């Protein structure tokens, strides 16, 4: 053999996905991404994503789970877990003792939550105090348009949904920053200290009510909230209100090849799972889609991946077929669908270029995440990686492998470890992202589309 023949047969030669994608898939990719952008505009919180998914699932014939219900091939079932997370299944032709094919993503994203007693006035400016949720660079969240999303459980027991800052007629909110003319001391601080957590206070207004008294701007803000939503200040004690970037997702770049939006991590993978399970017909093995909450703070709580909600869902399915839950788990496979970092030449020093995901090279398969010595990773086996490799190759999916930056640079986690704890073979995979956890994140349209195809291939494996 010639050297070129040896090179072609023995060495890898990765190609940009645009050189590999079939021409007839381009229109399908654009349609998929347009639908994804609409989903993102409608779903900026886990509550909104769960509500959207429940409505769409019912429209497509999924039935709410009821203990004791049947689970026959082709049945479509879902469980809305307290409005914060959701699980869906399409029952397969094979019994559940042969396992299920699972895709698991999360629908919470870094943001700022209102504190329980958030409203105050200082120097005749009214503010909301916040507590940031998940890992953020605090300086990125000042002087950007912000919106409030969430629910309030009122004193009378009624629940009101609030969204302020998304409609073109709405005002936006903002957190102020120090003017550059007076920032000599601030500019000497490390980035992590340039803006402190207790400075993430959202400006609500400056107009006082007429008359005498203290905190008249605060009182005016409370009057406006009472007139529109019927709120009194104590209602904040039983509220779940979050501050997120305002505005719609947008195409980015002169070639429109990227999508800019808040919350790609991890709703980009969540939507990929959903679109796939909504369009698979009846699979051989039962297909299960999980959209979890609380991943950004450790997958804790009743709606996080560590909770028993998933066992409850799967146990009802297994009981319907007279199958032992743990036998099902032992024979199941899970794709932990979460984003990874895309190589950014502006910050090349943070990455191992040979092992980092690239934009437009397809869905990124991660053998392990974690930090430094693989801490917190599930570290998939060769057999598990081989299963994914063979499945995606056979389905014609464009894929690549990835690690999360240089070994000692930092790291991150996913829900993979918690699925593996259940004795479910698990591999991480997802969309490469630029500016992860920033108010505006960037992803490639091609990578989004190929991630959906990867989820579909796993469901049908």
C-alpha positions as CSV (number, residue, x, y, z in Angstrom):
1,X,0.0,0.0,0.0
2,X,1.1,3.5,-0.6
3,X,1.5,6.0,2.2
4,X,-1.7,7.7,1.1
5,X,-3.6,4.5,1.1
6,X,-2.2,3.7,4.6
7,X,-3.2,7.2,5.7
8,X,-6.7,6.8,4.4
9,X,-7.2,3.4,5.9
10,X,-5.5,3.9,9.3
11,X,-5.7,7.6,10.3
12,X,-8.7,9.8,11.2
13,X,-9.4,12.7,9.0
14,X,-12.2,14.7,10.5
15,X,-14.2,16.9,8.1
16,X,-16.4,19.9,8.8
17,X,-20.0,18.8,8.8
18,X,-21.0,21.1,6.0
19,X,-18.8,19.0,3.8
20,X,-20.6,15.8,4.9
21,X,-24.2,16.7,5.3
22,X,-26.5,15.6,2.5
23,X,-27.8,18.4,0.4
24,X,-31.4,17.3,1.0
25,X,-30.9,17.6,4.7
26,X,-30.1,21.4,4.6
27,X,-33.7,22.4,4.4
28,X,-34.7,20.0,7.1
29,X,-31.9,21.4,9.3
30,X,-33.2,24.9,8.8
31,X,-36.7,23.9,9.6
32,X,-35.6,22.0,12.7
33,X,-33.6,25.0,13.9
34,X,-36.5,27.4,13.3
35,X,-38.7,25.2,15.5
36,X,-36.0,25.0,18.1
37,X,-35.7,28.8,18.2
38,X,-39.5,29.1,18.7
39,X,-39.2,26.6,21.6
40,X,-36.4,28.7,23.2
41,X,-38.4,31.9,23.0
42,X,-41.4,30.2,24.7
43,X,-39.3,28.3,27.3
44,X,-36.8,30.4,29.4
45,X,-37.4,28.5,32.6
46,X,-37.8,24.8,33.6
47,X,-41.5,25.5,34.4
48,X,-42.1,26.9,30.9
49,X,-40.3,24.1,29.3
50,X,-42.3,21.5,31.3
51,X,-45.6,23.2,30.5
52,X,-44.8,23.5,26.8
53,X,-43.7,19.9,26.6
54,X,-46.9,18.7,28.4
55,X,-49.1,20.6,26.0
56,X,-47.2,19.4,22.9
57,X,-47.2,15.8,24.2
58,X,-51.0,15.8,24.7
59,X,-51.4,17.3,21.2
60,X,-49.4,14.3,19.8
61,X,-51.4,11.7,21.7
62,X,-49.3,11.2,24.8
63,X,-51.4,10.3,27.9
64,X,-50.7,11.3,31.5
65,X,-49.3,8.5,33.5
66,X,-51.7,6.8,35.9
67,X,-50.6,4.0,38.3
68,X,-52.1,0.7,37.0
69,X,-52.4,1.8,33.4
70,X,-51.4,-0.5,30.6
71,X,-48.1,-0.2,28.8
72,X,-48.5,-1.8,25.4
73,X,-46.3,-1.4,22.3
74,X,-46.9,2.0,20.8
75,X,-48.5,3.6,23.9
76,X,-47.3,7.1,24.5
77,X,-47.1,8.2,28.2
78,X,-45.8,11.1,30.1
79,X,-45.4,12.3,33.7
80,X,-45.4,15.9,34.6
81,X,-43.4,16.1,37.9
82,X,-44.9,19.0,39.8
83,X,-44.5,21.4,36.9
84,X,-40.7,21.4,37.1
85,X,-39.6,18.4,35.2
86,X,-41.1,15.8,32.9
87,X,-40.6,12.3,31.6
88,X,-42.1,10.8,28.4
89,X,-42.1,7.2,27.0
90,X,-43.1,5.5,23.9
91,X,-43.5,1.8,24.8
92,X,-41.5,-0.5,22.5
93,X,-42.2,-3.8,20.9
94,X,-39.8,-5.6,23.3
95,X,-40.6,-6.1,27.0
96,X,-39.0,-3.8,29.5
97,X,-37.0,-6.6,31.0
98,X,-34.8,-6.2,27.9
99,X,-34.3,-2.6,28.9
100,X,-35.1,0.9,27.6
101,X,-33.3,3.4,25.5
102,X,-33.1,6.7,27.5
103,X,-32.1,10.2,26.6
104,X,-31.8,12.6,29.6
105,X,-31.3,16.3,29.5
106,X,-32.0,19.2,31.9
107,X,-34.2,22.3,31.3
108,X,-32.9,24.6,34.1
109,X,-30.3,27.2,33.2
110,X,-28.1,29.7,35.2
111,X,-30.0,32.8,36.1
112,X,-30.9,34.9,39.1
113,X,-33.7,34.0,41.5
114,X,-35.5,36.6,43.6
115,X,-34.8,36.3,47.3
116,X,-37.8,35.5,49.6
117,X,-38.0,39.1,50.7
118,X,-36.7,40.9,47.6
119,X,-38.3,44.3,47.3
120,X,-36.6,47.3,48.8
121,X,-35.8,51.0,48.2
122,X,-32.4,52.7,48.5
123,X,-31.8,56.4,47.6
124,X,-35.3,56.6,46.0
125,X,-34.6,53.7,43.6
126,X,-36.6,50.5,44.0
127,X,-34.9,47.1,43.6
128,X,-35.3,43.4,43.7
129,X,-32.6,41.5,45.5
130,X,-31.5,38.3,43.8
131,X,-29.5,35.1,44.5
132,X,-27.8,33.8,41.5
133,X,-28.6,30.2,40.5
134,X,-25.9,28.0,39.0
135,X,-22.4,29.0,37.8
136,X,-22.3,32.5,36.3
137,X,-19.7,35.1,35.6
138,X,-21.5,37.9,37.6
139,X,-20.0,40.7,35.6
140,X,-21.8,39.4,32.4
141,X,-25.2,40.1,33.9
142,X,-25.0,43.8,34.5
143,X,-26.2,46.4,31.9
144,X,-28.1,43.7,29.8
145,X,-31.8,43.7,29.2
146,X,-33.5,41.4,31.8
147,X,-37.0,39.9,32.2
148,X,-38.9,38.3,35.1
149,X,-40.5,34.9,34.7
150,X,-42.3,32.8,37.3
151,X,-45.2,32.1,39.5
152,X,-46.6,33.5,42.7
153,X,-48.7,31.5,45.2
154,X,-50.9,34.3,46.6
155,X,-52.2,34.6,50.1
156,X,-55.7,33.5,49.0
157,X,-54.3,30.3,47.5
158,X,-54.5,31.3,43.9
159,X,-51.5,31.0,41.6
160,X,-50.6,33.8,39.2
161,X,-48.1,33.5,36.3
162,X,-45.8,36.5,35.7
163,X,-43.8,37.4,32.7
164,X,-42.4,41.0,32.4
165,X,-39.9,42.1,29.8
166,X,-40.5,39.9,26.8
167,X,-43.4,41.6,25.0
168,X,-42.3,44.6,22.9
169,X,-44.7,46.8,24.9
170,X,-43.2,45.7,28.2
171,X,-40.5,47.5,30.1
172,X,-37.2,45.7,30.6
173,X,-35.2,45.5,33.9
174,X,-31.5,46.0,34.4
175,X,-28.7,45.8,36.9
176,X,-26.4,48.8,36.9
177,X,-22.6,48.8,36.7
178,X,-20.1,51.4,37.8
179,X,-19.2,54.1,35.3
180,X,-15.7,53.7,33.9
181,X,-14.8,57.2,35.0
182,X,-15.0,56.1,38.7
183,X,-13.9,52.5,38.3
184,X,-10.2,52.8,39.1
185,X,-10.5,50.5,42.1
186,X,-13.0,48.1,40.5
187,X,-10.8,47.6,37.5
188,X,-8.0,46.4,39.8
189,X,-10.1,43.6,41.1
190,X,-10.1,40.1,39.6
191,X,-13.1,39.4,37.3
192,X,-14.7,37.2,40.0
193,X,-14.8,40.2,42.4
194,X,-15.6,43.0,39.9
195,X,-19.3,42.5,40.6
196,X,-20.3,40.8,43.9
197,X,-23.3,38.6,44.3
198,X,-25.0,41.2,46.6
199,X,-24.7,43.8,43.9
200,X,-26.9,41.9,41.5
201,X,-29.9,44.0,42.4
202,X,-32.5,44.6,39.7
203,X,-33.7,48.2,39.2
204,X,-37.5,48.4,39.2
205,X,-38.2,52.1,39.2
206,X,-37.6,55.6,40.5
207,X,-40.9,57.3,40.6
208,X,-42.4,57.9,44.1
209,X,-46.0,58.1,44.9
210,X,-47.3,61.5,45.7
211,X,-47.5,62.4,49.4
212,X,-45.5,62.0,52.5
213,X,-43.9,58.9,53.9
214,X,-40.9,56.6,53.6
215,X,-40.2,54.2,50.7
216,X,-42.6,55.9,48.3
217,X,-40.9,54.4,45.2
218,X,-41.2,50.9,46.7
219,X,-44.8,51.6,47.5
220,X,-45.4,52.7,43.9
221,X,-43.9,49.5,42.5
222,X,-46.0,47.4,44.9
223,X,-49.1,49.4,43.8
224,X,-48.3,48.5,40.1
225,X,-47.9,44.8,40.9
226,X,-51.1,44.8,42.9
227,X,-53.1,46.4,40.1
228,X,-51.9,44.0,37.5
229,X,-51.4,40.8,39.5
230,X,-53.2,41.3,42.8
231,X,-50.0,40.9,44.7
232,X,-49.2,42.1,48.2
233,X,-45.6,42.2,49.5
234,X,-46.0,39.0,51.6
235,X,-46.8,37.1,48.5
236,X,-43.1,37.1,47.6
237,X,-42.6,34.7,50.5
238,X,-44.4,32.0,48.4
239,X,-43.1,33.0,45.0
240,X,-40.8,31.5,42.5
241,X,-39.6,34.4,40.3
242,X,-36.5,34.3,38.2
243,X,-34.6,37.0,36.3
244,X,-33.4,36.0,32.9
245,X,-32.1,37.8,29.8
246,X,-34.9,39.5,27.8
247,X,-35.4,39.1,24.1
248,X,-35.7,36.4,21.4
249,X,-33.2,34.0,20.1
250,X,-31.5,35.2,16.9
251,X,-29.5,33.8,14.0
252,X,-25.8,34.8,14.3
253,X,-23.2,35.5,11.7
254,X,-23.5,36.8,8.1
255,X,-24.0,33.2,7.0
256,X,-26.7,32.7,9.7
257,X,-25.0,29.4,10.7
258,X,-25.2,30.0,14.5
259,X,-28.0,30.5,16.9
260,X,-27.7,33.0,19.8
261,X,-30.0,32.6,22.8
262,X,-30.1,32.4,26.5
263,X,-30.3,28.9,27.9
264,X,-28.9,26.6,25.2
265,X,-27.4,24.8,28.2
266,X,-29.2,22.6,28.2
267,X,-32.5,23.2,26.4
268,X,-30.7,22.7,23.1
269,X,-30.3,19.0,24.0
270,X,-33.8,18.8,25.7
271,X,-35.4,19.9,22.4
272,X,-33.3,17.4,20.5
273,X,-34.7,14.6,22.7
274,X,-38.2,15.9,22.4
275,X,-38.3,16.3,18.6
276,X,-36.8,12.8,18.3
277,X,-39.2,11.0,20.6
278,X,-42.1,12.9,19.0
279,X,-41.1,11.4,15.6
280,X,-40.0,7.8,16.1
281,X,-43.1,5.7,15.7
282,X,-43.0,2.5,17.7
283,X,-39.4,1.6,18.6
284,X,-38.1,-1.9,19.4
285,X,-37.2,-1.0,22.9
286,X,-39.1,1.5,25.0
287,X,-37.9,5.0,24.4
288,X,-37.7,7.3,27.4
289,X,-37.1,11.1,27.4
290,X,-36.2,12.9,30.6
291,X,-36.2,16.6,31.0
292,X,-34.8,17.2,34.5
293,X,-34.5,20.2,36.8
294,X,-31.8,21.5,39.2
295,X,-28.8,20.1,37.2
296,X,-27.1,23.5,37.4
297,X,-27.0,23.2,41.3
298,X,-26.2,19.5,41.6
299,X,-29.4,17.7,40.3
300,X,-30.8,17.9,43.9
301,X,-34.4,18.3,45.1
302,X,-37.6,16.6,44.2
303,X,-37.4,17.6,40.5
304,X,-33.7,16.9,40.1
305,X,-32.1,13.7,38.6
306,X,-31.1,12.5,42.0
307,X,-34.7,12.2,43.1
308,X,-36.8,9.1,43.0
309,X,-39.2,10.6,40.5
310,X,-37.6,8.7,37.7
311,X,-37.8,5.4,39.6
312,X,-41.5,6.1,40.2
313,X,-42.1,6.7,36.4
314,X,-40.2,3.6,35.3
315,X,-41.7,1.4,38.1
316,X,-45.2,2.1,36.9
317,X,-44.2,1.2,33.3
318,X,-42.4,-2.0,34.5
319,X,-45.3,-3.1,36.8
320,X,-47.7,-2.8,33.8
321,X,-45.6,-5.5,32.1
322,X,-44.8,-7.5,35.2
323,X,-41.2,-6.6,35.0
324,X,-38.7,-6.0,37.8
325,X,-37.5,-2.4,37.7
326,X,-33.9,-3.2,38.4
327,X,-33.8,-5.8,35.7
328,X,-35.0,-3.1,33.3
329,X,-32.3,-0.7,34.6
330,X,-29.6,-3.3,34.2
331,X,-30.4,-3.8,30.5
332,X,-31.0,-0.1,29.7
333,X,-28.9,2.5,28.0
334,X,-28.9,6.2,28.6
335,X,-27.5,9.1,26.5
336,X,-26.9,11.9,29.0
337,X,-27.6,14.7,26.5
338,X,-25.8,17.8,27.8
339,X,-23.7,20.5,26.1
340,X,-20.0,20.7,26.0
341,X,-17.7,23.6,25.3
342,X,-16.9,24.5,21.7
343,X,-13.3,25.3,20.9
344,X,-12.8,29.1,20.9
345,X,-9.6,30.3,19.3
346,X,-9.9,33.5,21.4
347,X,-9.2,31.3,24.4
348,X,-7.1,28.6,22.9
349,X,-4.9,28.3,26.0
350,X,-7.8,26.7,28.0
351,X,-8.3,23.7,25.6
352,X,-6.6,20.6,24.4
353,X,-7.1,21.3,20.7
354,X,-6.8,17.7,19.7
355,X,-9.6,16.6,22.0
356,X,-11.9,19.6,22.1
357,X,-15.3,19.7,20.3
358,X,-15.5,22.0,17.2
359,X,-18.4,23.9,15.9
360,X,-20.0,22.3,12.8
361,X,-18.4,18.8,13.5
362,X,-21.6,17.3,14.8
363,X,-22.9,16.0,18.1
364,X,-20.0,15.7,20.6
365,X,-19.6,12.4,22.5
366,X,-17.9,12.7,25.9
367,X,-16.4,9.6,27.5
368,X,-16.2,11.6,30.7
369,X,-16.8,15.0,32.1
370,X,-15.9,15.9,35.7
371,X,-12.9,18.1,36.7
372,X,-9.2,17.5,37.0
373,X,-8.8,13.8,37.9
374,X,-12.2,13.0,36.3
375,X,-13.8,13.9,39.7
376,X,-17.6,13.7,39.4
377,X,-17.6,11.8,36.1
378,X,-19.3,8.5,35.2
379,X,-16.4,7.7,32.8
380,X,-18.1,5.5,30.1
381,X,-16.6,2.1,29.3
382,X,-15.1,1.1,25.9
383,X,-18.2,-1.0,25.4
384,X,-20.5,1.9,26.0
385,X,-18.6,4.2,23.7
386,X,-18.5,1.4,21.1
387,X,-22.3,1.1,21.3
388,X,-22.7,4.9,20.6
389,X,-20.1,4.9,17.9
390,X,-21.7,2.0,16.0
391,X,-25.3,3.3,16.5
392,X,-24.4,6.8,15.2
393,X,-22.3,5.5,12.3
394,X,-25.1,3.1,11.2
395,X,-27.6,6.0,11.3
396,X,-25.4,8.3,9.3
397,X,-25.1,10.9,12.2
398,X,-22.2,13.4,12.1
399,X,-20.4,13.1,15.4
400,X,-17.1,13.9,17.1
401,X,-15.6,13.3,20.5
402,X,-14.9,15.9,23.1
403,X,-13.4,16.7,26.5
404,X,-14.1,19.7,28.6
405,X,-10.9,21.7,28.2
406,X,-7.4,21.1,29.6
407,X,-7.1,18.6,32.5
408,X,-6.3,21.2,35.2
409,X,-8.2,24.1,33.8
410,X,-11.6,23.3,35.4
411,X,-14.5,21.1,34.4
412,X,-18.1,20.4,34.8
413,X,-20.7,17.7,35.3
414,X,-24.0,16.3,33.9
415,X,-26.7,13.9,35.0
416,X,-24.6,11.0,33.7
417,X,-23.2,10.0,37.1
418,X,-26.7,9.8,38.6
419,X,-28.0,7.6,35.8
420,X,-24.9,5.3,36.1
421,X,-25.6,5.1,39.9
422,X,-28.9,3.4,38.9
423,X,-26.9,0.6,37.1
424,X,-27.8,2.1,33.7
425,X,-25.0,2.2,31.1
426,X,-24.6,5.9,30.3
427,X,-22.6,8.1,27.9
428,X,-22.5,11.9,27.7
429,X,-23.2,13.6,24.4
430,X,-24.5,17.0,23.3
431,X,-24.1,20.2,21.4
432,X,-20.8,22.2,21.5
433,X,-21.5,25.8,22.9
434,X,-19.6,29.0,22.8
435,X,-20.0,31.4,25.8
436,X,-21.6,28.7,28.0
437,X,-23.5,30.1,31.0
438,X,-23.4,33.6,29.6
439,X,-26.6,35.6,29.1
440,X,-26.2,34.9,25.3
441,X,-24.8,31.5,24.3
442,X,-23.9,30.4,20.7
443,X,-24.5,27.0,19.0
444,X,-24.1,25.8,15.5
445,X,-27.3,24.9,13.6
446,X,-25.6,21.8,12.1
447,X,-24.6,20.6,15.6
448,X,-28.2,21.1,16.9
449,X,-29.6,19.1,14.0
450,X,-27.1,16.3,14.3
451,X,-27.8,16.0,18.1
452,X,-31.5,15.5,17.3
453,X,-30.5,12.8,14.8
454,X,-28.3,11.2,17.5
455,X,-31.1,11.1,20.0
456,X,-33.4,9.5,17.4
457,X,-30.8,6.9,16.6
458,X,-30.4,6.0,20.3
459,X,-34.2,5.7,20.8
460,X,-34.3,3.3,17.8
461,X,-31.2,1.3,18.6
